[in-house]
Amino acid sequence: MALTGRATAAQAAAVPAAGPIATGAHVPALVIGTGYGGSVAALRLAQAGVDVHMIEMGMAWDTPGSDGKIFCSTLNPDQRSYWLRTTTKQPLNYFLGFPIDKSISRYTGILDAEEFSGITVYQGRGVGGGSLVNGGMAVTPKRENFSTVLPSVNADEMYNTYYPRANAGLGVGTIDPAWFESTAWYQYARVGRKHAQRSGFPFVFVPDVYDWDYMKQEAAGTATKSALAGEILYGNNYGKKSLQKTYIAQATATGKVTISPLHKVTSVAPAAGGGYTVVIEQINTNGDTTATKTVTADKVFFAAGSVGTSKLLVKLKATGALPNLNGEVGKGWGDNGNVMCGRANHLWDPTGAQQATIPCGGIDNWTAGGAFAEVAPLPIGFETFASFYLSITNNPNRAQFSWNAATGKVDLNWQTVWKQPSITMAKTIFDKINTTEGTIYRTDLFGVYKIWNDQLTYHPLGGAVLNKATDNYGRLTGYPGLYVIDGSLIPGNTSVNPFVTITALAERNIEKIIATDL
Ligand code: FAE
C-alpha cells in the first residue's frame, strides 16, 4: 500500500490533463473534491477496479504562469493567490501596525479565505485541496488523546494499520537533526525551542511531507528554492509532496480516475432509475458559470472538505433534494482551536532574516494546558526579532451550519468570542515564556494593538460527524451509496494538525466500503 514520491517538478506533470465530465454521463463513482479524503477514496476505488470521476471546483494547477512558475510566493501575491477576491486576505495582515493586504485581480486563485459571521475559514482550492496551500505538517495524534479525537473508532486499528498507511501514502518525513542544528534557515525554530525549554515545556520535532533532502539542496544552492524562497501559503513550486505528487498521481496512473477541475457540484439527489443525479456547474477563472451539467452516479463520495461538504449536505436536506438526511447534518463543527500570536524578542536574540517556510517543531503543553503551539516562520526576508506561533488548542466550542432561505446560503453560527478558551490555553505557554524571557507579545501583526489572531482557522473540522450524521464508516443515513470521506467526519478537534488523521480515517472507511458495499 505504500506510496512514495520524491517531489520534483517532473512528477507534478505526471498528473494527466483532466477530461472534463460531459452532461448526461454516467459514472460508477463520483468524488466531490480532490483533497485528502477524496484522493484516498479515488485511489483505493480505482485499485479495486472501479472507474472514478473527481469533480474539483478549483484549478488543476499544472500550468506555469507568465513568470514560468505555477504558484506565486507569499512575498509577492498576485491573482493566483486568492479565490475570487480583489484584495488579499493575509492571515498575518499587519506589520508594525500597518495593513499589508494588496489589490489583486479577481481569479480562481489557490487559497480561499471564506468568511462566515464570526470566523474566516482558510481552505485550498484546486486539484489537491488543502495539500496545495498547507504547511505539510504531518502529525499523528498522541494515542492517549485519540479517544477524544474519534470516540467511535477502534484505536488499535488506527495505530496499527491506518495511521502507518496514511503516513506512507503521504510521504511523511522528519528533518535531519544535525542539519536543523546548523542551518541558518531554522534559527527561528532553535530560538523557539530555547525559549520553550527554558520555561520547562517540551519542544517536539514535527514530521512534514516536504522533501527534506530537497530543502538541503535549496540551502546549498544546487536546487531551485521553494521553502527557502517564501513559498508556502499560495503553493510550493518544488519540494512539497502535495497530493498531486502522491495519492492523486497514483490514482490517475491506474487509468481509472478522471478529474474535472473548475467544476463545482451544486446538487445531489436520488435518480429515478437508481443511483444519484448530480448537478455540476462548470466555471471559468472569473468564477462565472459557463455550463451546467447533469450526470448520474451509482455512488457519490462527499469529499469537499469540512465546510464544502457541510454546506452541500445542509442545503440539500433543507431544500428537499436529500430530505431524509438526519438532524446531525451540519452539527459538531470546530476550528481545531486555532489561534495565532507573536512575541517580541530581545535585540540579542534574533530569529534570522532567512527562514524556511516549513515549520518543523512545536511546543507541547496539551495535557497540562490544552495547547500545542507550532513554532511558525515569518519568512519576510529581514530580521523581525519576532517569534510567531500557530496554536492548536482544546477549545470545546462547536458551531452549526444552517440553511438561510432568505439569502440562499448556508450560515455558520461561530462567534469570535468562542476563541477565548483558545487564548486562555495558548497563554499557558506564552505568558510563562514571556515571564521567563522578560519579553512581551507583539501587538502589531494582526491589527493595531491586537495580540491574538482570533478570527480565523486553517483547520475546519466536523459538520457531518462520524457515527452521528453518518454510520461509523461514513455512510450517510437514509441514502445508500452516499458517503462522507473528509474532515467533516471529525468532531471539531484532532489535538494536532489534522490531515494525517483525515487521511487515515479515509483509508479505514474506504477499505470497509470497498469490502462490503461494492
Ligand atoms: P480539502 O483538502 O479542503 O479538500 C476539499 C476539496 O473540495 C477542495 O479542493 C475544494 O476546492 C473542493 N470542493 C469544495 N466544495 C466543492 C464543490 N461543491 N464541488 C467541487 N469541489 C469542491 O478537504 N493540516 C495539517 O495537518 N498540517 C498542516 O501543516 C496544515 N497547514 C495548513 C495551512 C493552511 C494555510 C491551510 C488552509 C490548511 C492547513 N492544514 C494543515 C489543514 C489541511 O490542509 C486540511 O485539514 C485538509 O486539507 C482537509 O482535507 P479534506 O480532505 O477534508
Residues whose N, C-alpha, C, O or C-beta is under 5 A from the ligand:
A	BS01	FAE	I32 G33 T34 G35 Y36 G37 G38 I55 E56 M57 G58 Y122 Q123 G124 R125 G126 G128 G129 G130 S131 V133 N134 G135 G136 M137 A138 H263 K264 V265 A303 A304 G305 S306 G308 Y458 H459 P460 D486 G487 S488 N497 P498 F499 V500 I502
